Amino acid sequence: MADEPKVSFDNKREMDAAAFSQAAYILDQARQNLDDSDGCEKALTYNQLLWSIIQADVAEGKNVLPDELKANLMSLSIFVDKQTTKGLADPTEEIFDSLININLNISEGLLEDQ
């Protein structure tokens, strides 16, 4: 693992977009095999970890994002938490679809107007 090439990004927005895109990909792989409970759990947990990082970043006092954007991100993260809890109990295509769509929309939004 240590010999794997490192990925470099021009800026934080690009790096964040890649993280959301990667999470969407992992969720999509799990969605394609909902009978694999371990795979579904790992994908949901990975996505929840990403959103936990977003929650912590948004809540940080030094965060310079506009208040409305921070509120929207917090609302989305709460929704993601609820969907994740449902998905861990009963993984459905609809739950995975909603999480994938959120991540892809965030990723695309981060890459706009660069």
Summary of the structure (lengths in Angstrom):
residues: 114
radius of gyration: 14.8
end to end distance: 31.7
largest distance: 42.7
contacts: 299
relative contact order: 0.17
helix: 75%
strand: 0%
